[in-house]
């Protein structure tokens, strides 16, 4: 996936489509983070943010800010929570629904162990927003909510949410 993303990135750079380059860097960063190369992920996100600012694309910048919080969550949950909340505020300002849903999910994941009621409210807000304006994100919301519940030891809730994720696929 990283290799194909790099090819797309090269093509967009050759064509001078800086906004698409920023999006591809954002995608690459998440792939790098998933495979454990967080330093490379941070580099990609820093470059993507600069390009999004240059092209004055606030929607792309909102998505990049959420990705930065997501990468940071793997190493520094406290800072990631602050970053996710700031990204959520910015995503609301520029009306980027996908970024809002992702930021709410990150807040829910980070709060589930320490403040379960706040986490459930955040996940619930993400679910409601996805149902209303981005149904294609419902599976992701339920899936990540399920994984977060499982990580806190709530197997029954995790199973219930995993079933909801499956239902979201079939709808």
C-alpha positions in Angstrom: 0.0 0.0 0.0 2.8 2.4 0.8 4.5 1.6 -2.5 1.3 2.4 -4.5 0.7 5.5 -2.4 4.2 6.6 -3.3 3.6 6.1 -7.0 0.4 8.2 -6.8 2.3 10.8 -4.8 5.0 11.0 -7.5 2.4 11.4 -10.3 0.6 14.2 -8.5 3.9 16.0 -7.8 4.8 15.7 -11.5 1.4 17.2 -12.4 1.8 20.0 -9.8 -1.4 19.1 -8.0 -0.3 20.2 -4.6 -3.6 19.6 -2.8 -3.6 16.0 -4.0 0.0 15.6 -2.9 -1.1 16.8 0.6 -3.9 14.2 0.6 -1.5 11.4 -0.5 1.0 12.4 2.2 -1.7 12.2 4.8 -2.6 8.7 3.6 1.0 7.7 3.6 1.5 9.0 7.1 -1.3 6.8 8.4 0.2 3.8 6.6 3.6 4.5 8.1 2.1 4.9 11.6 0.2 1.7 11.3 3.4 -0.1 10.4 5.3 1.5 13.3 7.4 4.1 11.5 6.0 7.1 13.4 8.9 9.4 12.6 8.3 9.0 8.9 4.5 9.5 9.5 5.2 12.8 11.3 7.5 13.9 8.4 4.7 13.2 5.9 2.1 15.0 8.0 4.4 18.1 8.5 4.9 18.3 4.7 1.2 17.7 4.0 0.3 20.5 6.4 2.6 23.0 4.7 1.1 22.1 1.3 -2.5 22.4 2.5 -1.7 25.8 3.9 0.0 26.8 0.7 -3.1 25.7 -1.4 -5.4 27.3 1.3 -7.4 24.1 1.5 -8.8 24.1 5.0 -10.7 20.9 4.5 -7.5 19.0 3.8 -5.8 20.8 6.6 -8.5 19.6 9.0 -8.0 16.1 7.9 -4.3 16.4 8.4 -4.7 17.8 11.9 -6.8 14.8 12.8 -4.2 12.4 11.4 -1.6 14.2 13.4 -3.6 13.5 16.6 -4.1 9.9 15.5 -0.4 9.4 15.1 0.4 11.2 18.4 -2.2 8.9 20.2 0.2 6.0 19.7 2.9 7.6 21.8 1.5 10.5 23.9 -2.2 10.1 24.7 -2.4 13.4 26.7 -1.0 15.5 23.9 -3.1 13.5 21.4 -6.3 14.3 23.2 -5.5 18.1 23.1 -4.6 17.8 19.4 -7.8 15.8 18.7 -9.9 18.4 20.4 -8.2 21.3 18.6 -8.6 19.4 15.3 -12.3 18.8 16.1 -12.8 22.5 16.7 -11.1 23.4 13.4 -13.0 20.7 11.5 -16.2 22.1 12.8 -15.2 25.6 11.8 -14.4 24.5 8.2 -17.4 22.0 8.1 -15.2 18.9 7.3 -17.6 16.1 8.4 -15.1 13.3 7.9 -12.5 15.1 10.0 -15.1 15.8 12.7 -16.2 12.1 12.9 -12.6 10.9 13.1 -11.7 13.5 15.8 -14.7 12.5 17.9 -13.7 8.8 17.6 -10.1 9.6 18.7 -11.4 11.5 21.7 -13.6 8.6 22.5 -10.8 6.1 22.3 -8.5 8.2 24.4 -11.2 8.9 27.1 -12.7 5.4 27.4 -10.4 4.2 30.1 -10.4 7.4 32.3 -13.8 8.9 31.6 -16.2 6.3 30.1 -19.3 8.6 30.1 -17.4 11.3 28.1 -16.0 8.6 25.8 -19.5 7.2 25.1 -20.8 10.7 24.4 -18.0 11.3 22.0 -18.5 8.0 20.2 -22.3 8.7 20.2 -21.7 12.1 18.7 -19.5 10.5 16.0 -22.2 7.9 15.3 -24.9 10.5 15.0 -22.9 12.8 12.7 -22.0 9.8 10.5 -25.6 8.7 10.3 -26.8 12.1 9.4 -24.0 13.3 7.0 -21.5 10.5 6.3 -23.1 7.1 6.4 -20.0 5.5 4.9 -18.1 6.3 8.1 -20.5 4.3 10.4 -18.6 1.1 10.1 -15.4 2.8 11.1 -17.1 4.4 14.1 -18.5 1.1 15.4 -15.3 -0.8 14.6 -13.0 1.5 16.5 -15.5 1.9 19.3 -15.6 -1.9 19.5 -11.8 -2.2 19.6 -11.6 0.5 22.3 -14.2 -1.3 24.4 -12.3 -4.6 24.0 -9.1 -2.8 25.1 -10.7 -1.7 28.3 -11.9 -5.3 29.0 -15.6 -4.9 28.1 -16.0 -7.9 25.9 -19.8 -7.8 25.8 -19.8 -4.2 24.7 -17.1 -4.9 22.1 -19.1 -7.8 20.7 -22.3 -5.7 20.5 -20.5 -2.9 18.7 -18.7 -5.3 16.3 -22.2 -6.6 15.3 -23.3 -3.0 14.7 -20.2 -2.5 12.5 -21.3 -5.6 10.5 -24.8 -4.3 10.3 -23.5 -0.9 9.0 -21.8 -2.7 6.1 -24.9 -4.5 5.0 -27.1 -1.3 5.1 
